[in-house]
Amino acid sequence: MADGPASGDLFSKFDELIAMREGLLAGGQEDPFSLVMEQVLSPTQAICNGRNTILLGTYNYMGMTFDPDVIAAGKQAYDEFGAGTTGSRVLNGTFYHHRDVENALKEFYAMDHAMVFSTGYQANLGIISTIAGKGDYIILDIDSHASIWDGCKMGDAEVVPFKHNDLDALEKRLRRVPEGAGKLVVLEGVYSMLGDIAPLKQMVSIAKKYGAMVLVDEAHSMGFIGEHGRGVCEEAGVIDDCDFIIGTFSKSVGTVGGFCVSNHPKFEIMRLVCRPYVFTAALPPAVMASSATSIRKLMHNGNKRADLWENSRTLHSGLRALGFQLGTDEPQSAIIAVVMPDLEKGAAMWEALLKEGLYVNLARPPATPANMTLLRCSLCAEHSPKQVQTILGMFERAGKAVGII
């Protein structure tokens, strides 16, 4: 057997990333991409790599993972229906709880149709690839999530990206689409890297002007943005003009799964033609029971939404006062992105914070816009004012130790 990699080694495309990771770990640094949570104590605290740690990177925006009603519903379904479904939704995989969570989503969004997927990734993959195919055009924001890009690729439509949140660029792309072609504009309410929101009011208006259907991914805004927590679509007053809203249960709902809601009169045919829905096992009934309970509680969580916004404003202003560069001038969501000078400094800062007892996400190129390295903070409604102040102290000490502030 040859000593070195063979010609045509299928792993050679990853050599640059392998070298980067080995470089980060060469000095004995902890691996920022292999964190282990040995015990989760609450929505905001866990034992990570042997340390008592404040969680500031989990997307558990509303803290529903430990809600007593949510846990009780899951336990009851587990006892009554077992651990799994062992089948897809179109075969033996539709239990009472799958229909119940879809009814809860219809209640939450006041929409006619709801369809649950095993993950939010699959929801984007399935909906986009099924409704936009060969000969159709998808116009999407260049900063769209990987699941959106993969859905476009799988559906074989013509993909036309436009500059992030640029209204003129969106209109120019739509203007060039051939007359009579199917058109789908794909947007996100909150973009997960910088935590910035889309100007949905203007964007949806432009899309409708050119006869395009609109899909909005509200993964990072469901539960706390908008009067009823329905997302940026609701806040912007355009929810009735959106043809499809995609979301996930792994953020504010606190469980796992994905969904699409719609008022389109033909939407139910998706259950027979959407491959990522038809050809995968349905989620366990315990997960669905917990999800339905959580969604219905989120309808009446105005106080929690207010707490989360207060936490976001406090952390954003505090980090700016300390001298950190942030991804947005003002807090626009529960995500606060701290811009690092480079990957080496970002990894060092991430480790310094972890040793302080704080976990945040280290985000790096190519996943980030403009090749930025980010420390991405995701706040929770359950973070106490005292915890937020503690977090600011940790950032100050780590930032000075690493030489960033």
C-alpha positions as CSV (number, residue, x, y, z in Angstrom):
1,M,0.0,0.0,0.0
2,A,1.3,3.5,-0.9
3,D,2.5,5.7,1.9
4,G,1.0,8.9,0.7
5,P,-2.5,9.7,-0.6
6,A,-3.3,8.1,-3.9
7,S,-3.8,10.1,-7.0
8,G,-7.5,11.2,-7.2
9,D,-7.9,10.9,-3.4
10,L,-11.5,12.0,-2.8
11,F,-10.5,13.7,0.4
12,S,-7.9,16.0,-1.2
13,K,-10.6,18.7,-1.6
14,F,-10.6,19.1,2.2
15,D,-6.8,19.5,2.6
16,E,-7.0,23.2,3.2
17,L,-9.7,22.8,5.9
18,I,-7.7,19.9,7.5
19,A,-4.6,22.0,7.7
20,M,-6.5,24.9,9.2
21,R,-8.0,22.6,11.9
22,E,-4.7,21.0,12.7
23,G,-3.1,24.5,13.0
24,L,-5.8,25.5,15.5
25,L,-5.1,22.4,17.6
26,A,-1.3,22.4,17.3
27,G,-0.9,24.5,20.5
28,G,-3.1,22.3,22.6
29,Q,-6.2,24.4,22.0
30,E,-9.6,22.9,22.6
31,D,-11.4,22.0,19.4
32,P,-14.1,24.7,18.8
33,F,-16.0,22.3,16.5
34,S,-16.2,19.3,18.9
35,L,-17.7,20.7,22.1
36,V,-19.3,18.1,24.3
37,M,-22.2,18.9,26.6
38,E,-21.9,16.4,29.4
39,Q,-24.9,17.7,31.3
40,V,-27.5,20.3,30.5
41,L,-28.7,22.0,33.7
42,S,-31.1,24.6,32.3
43,P,-31.8,26.5,29.0
44,T,-28.8,28.7,29.9
45,Q,-26.3,26.5,31.8
46,A,-24.5,23.2,31.1
47,I,-21.4,21.2,31.9
48,C,-19.2,21.6,28.8
49,N,-15.8,19.9,28.5
50,G,-15.9,19.5,32.3
51,R,-16.8,23.1,33.1
52,N,-19.9,24.8,34.5
53,T,-20.7,27.0,31.5
54,I,-23.2,29.7,30.5
55,L,-24.8,28.8,27.2
56,L,-24.8,31.7,24.7
57,G,-24.9,29.7,21.4
58,T,-27.7,27.3,21.4
59,Y,-30.6,29.0,19.6
60,N,-32.9,28.1,22.5
61,Y,-34.4,31.5,22.2
62,M,-37.5,31.1,24.3
63,G,-36.0,28.5,26.8
64,M,-38.7,25.9,26.0
65,T,-36.4,22.9,26.3
66,F,-37.0,22.6,30.1
67,D,-40.6,23.8,30.1
68,P,-42.5,21.4,32.5
69,D,-45.5,21.1,30.2
70,V,-43.4,20.5,27.2
71,I,-41.4,17.7,29.0
72,A,-44.6,16.2,30.4
73,A,-46.3,15.9,27.0
74,G,-43.2,14.2,25.6
75,K,-43.0,11.7,28.5
76,Q,-46.7,10.8,28.2
77,A,-46.4,10.2,24.4
78,Y,-43.3,8.2,24.9
79,D,-45.1,5.9,27.4
80,E,-48.2,5.5,25.2
81,F,-46.8,5.4,21.7
82,G,-43.2,4.1,22.1
83,A,-39.8,5.5,21.0
84,G,-40.3,5.8,17.2
85,T,-42.5,5.5,14.1
86,T,-40.4,3.2,11.9
87,G,-42.1,4.6,8.8
88,S,-42.6,7.6,6.6
89,R,-45.6,9.9,6.9
90,V,-47.3,8.4,3.8
91,L,-47.0,4.8,5.1
92,N,-47.3,4.0,8.9
93,G,-45.6,7.1,10.2
94,T,-48.5,9.5,10.8
95,F,-49.5,9.3,14.4
96,Y,-52.1,11.4,16.2
97,H,-49.3,13.8,17.3
98,H,-48.1,14.6,13.8
99,R,-51.6,15.9,12.9
100,D,-51.8,17.7,16.3
101,V,-48.6,19.6,15.8
102,E,-49.7,20.5,12.2
103,N,-53.0,21.8,13.7
104,A,-51.0,23.8,16.3
105,L,-48.9,25.4,13.5
106,K,-52.1,26.3,11.6
107,E,-53.4,27.9,14.8
108,F,-50.2,29.7,15.5
109,Y,-49.9,31.2,12.0
110,A,-53.6,31.4,11.2
111,M,-53.0,29.5,8.0
112,D,-54.9,26.8,6.1
113,H,-52.1,24.2,5.7
114,A,-49.1,22.9,7.6
115,M,-46.6,20.2,6.8
116,V,-44.0,18.8,9.2
117,F,-40.6,17.5,8.2
118,S,-37.9,15.7,10.2
119,T,-35.7,18.8,10.2
120,G,-35.8,22.4,9.1
121,Y,-33.1,21.6,6.6
122,Q,-35.4,19.0,5.0
123,A,-38.2,21.5,5.0
124,N,-36.2,23.9,2.8
125,L,-34.8,21.0,0.7
126,G,-38.2,19.5,0.1
127,I,-40.4,22.5,-0.5
128,I,-38.0,24.4,-2.8
129,S,-36.9,21.4,-4.9
130,T,-40.5,20.3,-5.4
131,I,-42.2,23.6,-6.3
132,A,-39.4,25.1,-8.5
133,G,-37.9,22.8,-11.2
134,K,-36.5,22.8,-14.7
135,G,-37.5,26.0,-16.6
136,D,-38.5,27.8,-13.4
137,Y,-36.4,30.6,-11.8
138,I,-35.4,31.0,-8.1
139,I,-34.3,34.5,-7.1
140,L,-32.6,34.3,-3.7
141,D,-30.5,36.4,-1.3
142,I,-26.8,35.6,-1.7
143,D,-26.5,35.0,2.1
144,S,-29.2,32.3,2.1
145,H,-28.8,29.2,4.3
146,A,-27.1,26.1,3.0
147,S,-30.4,24.2,3.0
148,I,-31.9,26.8,0.7
149,W,-29.0,26.5,-1.8
150,D,-29.2,22.7,-1.7
151,G,-33.0,22.8,-2.3
152,C,-32.3,25.0,-5.4
153,K,-29.7,22.6,-6.7
154,M,-31.9,19.5,-6.1
155,G,-34.8,21.0,-8.0
156,D,-32.8,21.9,-11.1
157,A,-34.4,25.4,-11.4
158,E,-32.4,28.4,-12.8
159,V,-30.9,30.0,-9.7
160,V,-30.4,33.8,-9.7
161,P,-28.8,35.2,-6.5
162,F,-28.8,38.9,-5.6
163,K,-26.7,41.0,-3.2
164,H,-27.7,40.6,0.4
165,N,-30.8,42.7,1.3
166,D,-30.4,44.8,-1.8
167,L,-33.8,46.0,-3.1
168,D,-32.6,47.3,-6.4
169,A,-30.6,44.1,-7.1
170,L,-33.8,42.0,-6.4
171,E,-35.9,44.0,-8.8
172,K,-33.2,43.9,-11.6
173,R,-33.1,40.1,-11.3
174,L,-36.8,39.8,-11.5
175,R,-37.0,42.1,-14.4
176,R,-34.7,39.8,-16.4
177,V,-36.7,36.6,-15.9
178,P,-38.4,35.5,-19.2
179,E,-42.0,36.3,-19.6
180,G,-44.3,33.4,-18.4
181,A,-41.6,31.5,-16.5
182,G,-42.4,30.3,-13.0
183,K,-40.7,32.6,-10.4
184,L,-39.9,31.9,-6.7
185,V,-38.3,34.6,-4.5
186,V,-36.6,33.0,-1.4
187,L,-35.8,35.2,1.6
188,E,-35.0,34.8,5.3
189,G,-36.6,36.8,8.1
190,V,-33.4,36.8,10.2
191,Y,-30.1,35.9,8.7
192,S,-28.3,33.6,11.2
193,M,-24.7,34.8,10.8
194,L,-25.0,38.5,11.6
195,G,-28.5,38.4,13.1
196,D,-29.8,41.1,10.7
197,I,-33.3,41.1,9.3
198,A,-34.6,41.4,5.7
199,P,-36.6,44.4,4.5
200,L,-39.5,42.1,3.9
201,K,-42.1,44.8,3.4
202,Q,-40.4,46.2,0.4
203,M,-39.0,42.8,-0.9
204,V,-42.4,41.1,-0.9
205,S,-43.9,44.1,-2.7
206,I,-41.3,43.9,-5.4
207,A,-41.8,40.1,-5.8
208,K,-45.5,40.4,-6.2
209,K,-45.1,43.3,-8.7
210,Y,-43.4,40.8,-11.0
211,G,-45.8,37.9,-10.3
212,A,-43.4,35.8,-8.2
213,M,-44.3,33.5,-5.4
214,V,-42.5,34.2,-2.1
215,L,-41.0,31.8,0.4
216,V,-39.6,33.1,3.7
217,D,-37.5,31.1,6.1
218,E,-38.4,32.3,9.6
219,A,-36.3,29.8,11.5
220,H,-34.6,32.5,13.6
221,S,-37.6,34.8,14.2
222,M,-40.5,32.4,14.9
223,G,-41.6,32.7,18.6
224,F,-40.4,36.2,19.5
225,I,-40.5,38.7,16.5
226,G,-44.0,40.0,15.7
227,E,-47.0,40.7,17.9
228,H,-47.8,37.0,18.1
229,G,-44.3,35.7,17.5
230,R,-45.0,34.8,13.9
231,G,-41.8,36.3,12.7
232,V,-40.5,39.2,10.6
233,C,-43.4,38.6,8.1
234,E,-45.8,39.5,10.8
235,E,-43.8,42.4,12.0
236,A,-43.5,43.8,8.5
237,G,-47.3,43.3,7.8
238,V,-46.7,41.0,4.8
239,I,-47.6,37.5,6.2
240,D,-50.7,37.2,4.1
241,D,-48.6,37.9,0.9
242,C,-46.1,35.2,1.7
243,D,-47.0,31.9,-0.2
244,F,-44.8,29.7,2.0
245,I,-43.2,30.2,5.4
246,I,-40.5,27.7,6.5
247,G,-39.5,27.2,10.1
248,T,-37.9,24.8,12.5
249,F,-38.6,23.4,15.9
250,S,-34.9,23.4,16.9
251,K,-34.9,27.1,17.8
252,S,-37.7,28.8,19.7
253,V,-39.9,25.6,20.0
254,G,-37.0,23.8,21.7
255,T,-37.4,20.4,20.1
256,V,-36.4,19.1,16.7
257,G,-38.1,19.1,13.3
258,G,-39.1,21.5,10.5
259,F,-42.3,22.7,8.9
260,C,-43.9,24.7,6.1
261,V,-47.2,26.6,6.4
262,S,-49.2,28.0,3.5
263,N,-52.5,29.2,2.3
264,H,-52.1,27.9,-1.2
265,P,-55.2,25.9,-2.1
266,K,-53.2,23.1,-3.8
267,F,-50.7,22.7,-1.0
268,E,-51.8,19.3,0.3
269,I,-50.5,17.6,-2.9
270,M,-47.0,18.2,-1.5
271,R,-47.5,15.2,0.8
272,L,-47.4,13.0,-2.3
273,V,-44.8,14.7,-4.4
274,C,-42.2,16.0,-2.0
275,R,-39.4,13.5,-1.8
276,P,-37.7,14.6,1.5
277,Y,-41.2,14.2,3.1
278,V,-42.2,10.9,1.4
279,F,-39.0,9.0,1.7
280,T,-37.9,9.5,5.3
281,A,-39.0,8.3,8.6
282,A,-41.5,10.4,10.6
283,L,-40.4,12.1,13.8
284,P,-41.1,10.2,17.1
285,P,-44.5,10.9,18.6
286,A,-42.8,12.1,21.8
287,V,-41.0,14.9,19.9
288,M,-44.3,15.8,18.2
289,A,-46.2,15.9,21.5
290,S,-43.6,18.2,23.0
291,S,-43.5,20.4,19.9
292,A,-47.3,20.9,19.8
293,T,-47.4,21.9,23.5
294,S,-44.5,24.3,23.0
295,I,-46.0,25.9,19.9
296,R,-49.3,26.5,21.7
297,K,-47.5,28.0,24.7
298,L,-45.5,30.3,22.4
299,M,-48.8,31.9,21.3
300,H,-49.1,33.5,24.8
301,N,-45.5,34.3,25.6
302,G,-45.5,38.0,25.3
303,N,-43.6,38.5,28.5
304,K,-40.8,36.1,27.4
305,R,-40.5,37.9,24.1
306,A,-40.1,41.2,26.1
307,D,-37.4,39.6,28.2
308,L,-35.5,38.3,25.2
309,W,-35.5,41.7,23.5
310,E,-34.2,43.3,26.7
311,N,-31.4,40.8,26.9
312,S,-30.5,41.5,23.3
313,R,-30.4,45.2,23.7
314,T,-28.3,45.0,26.9
315,L,-25.7,42.6,25.5
316,H,-25.4,44.6,22.2
317,S,-24.9,47.9,23.9
318,G,-22.6,46.4,26.5
319,L,-20.3,44.8,23.9
320,R,-20.2,48.0,21.9
321,A,-19.2,50.0,25.0
322,L,-16.4,47.6,25.6
323,G,-15.0,48.2,22.1
324,F,-16.0,45.1,20.2
325,Q,-17.0,45.3,16.6
326,L,-20.5,43.9,16.0
327,G,-22.3,42.7,12.9
328,T,-25.2,45.2,13.2
329,D,-25.3,48.8,14.4
330,E,-28.4,48.0,16.5
331,P,-29.8,44.7,17.8
332,Q,-32.2,43.3,15.3
333,S,-32.8,39.8,16.7
334,A,-31.6,37.4,19.4
335,I,-28.3,36.9,17.5
336,I,-25.4,39.2,18.3
337,A,-22.4,38.6,16.1
338,V,-19.0,39.8,17.4
339,V,-16.6,40.3,14.5
340,M,-13.1,39.0,15.0
341,P,-9.9,40.2,13.2
342,D,-9.1,36.8,11.8
343,L,-9.7,33.1,12.4
344,E,-6.6,32.7,14.6
345,K,-7.7,35.5,17.0
346,G,-11.3,34.3,16.8
347,A,-10.3,30.8,17.9
348,A,-8.2,32.2,20.7
349,M,-11.1,34.4,21.9
350,W,-13.5,31.4,21.7
351,E,-11.2,29.3,23.9
352,A,-10.6,32.2,26.3
353,L,-14.4,32.6,26.7
354,L,-14.8,28.8,27.2
355,K,-12.2,28.8,30.0
356,E,-14.1,31.8,31.5
357,G,-17.2,29.5,31.5
358,L,-19.0,30.9,28.4
359,Y,-20.0,29.0,25.3
360,V,-20.5,30.9,22.0
361,N,-20.4,29.8,18.4
362,L,-17.2,30.2,16.4
363,A,-18.3,30.9,12.8
364,R,-15.7,30.9,10.0
365,P,-15.5,31.2,6.2
366,P,-16.9,30.0,3.9
367,A,-20.1,29.8,6.0
368,T,-19.8,33.5,6.9
369,P,-20.5,36.6,4.7
370,A,-17.5,38.6,3.4
371,N,-15.1,35.9,4.8
372,M,-15.6,37.2,8.3
373,T,-14.7,35.2,11.5
374,L,-17.5,35.7,14.0
375,L,-18.3,34.8,17.6
376,R,-22.0,34.4,17.3
377,C,-24.0,34.9,20.5
378,S,-27.6,33.6,20.7
379,L,-29.5,35.0,23.6
380,C,-32.3,33.2,25.5
381,A,-35.4,34.7,27.2
382,E,-34.2,32.7,30.3
383,H,-30.9,34.5,30.6
384,S,-31.2,36.6,33.8
385,P,-30.1,40.3,33.9
386,K,-27.3,39.1,36.2
387,Q,-26.2,36.5,33.7
388,V,-26.0,39.1,30.9
389,Q,-23.8,41.3,33.1
390,T,-21.6,38.2,33.9
391,I,-21.3,37.5,30.2
392,L,-20.1,41.1,29.6
393,G,-17.5,40.7,32.2
394,M,-16.3,37.5,30.6
395,F,-16.0,39.2,27.2
396,E,-14.0,42.0,28.7
397,R,-11.5,39.8,30.4
398,A,-11.1,37.5,27.4
399,G,-10.9,40.3,25.0
400,K,-8.1,42.0,26.9
401,A,-6.3,38.7,27.4
402,V,-6.3,37.9,23.6
403,G,-5.6,41.5,22.6
404,I,-8.8,42.3,20.8
405,I,-9.9,45.2,23.0
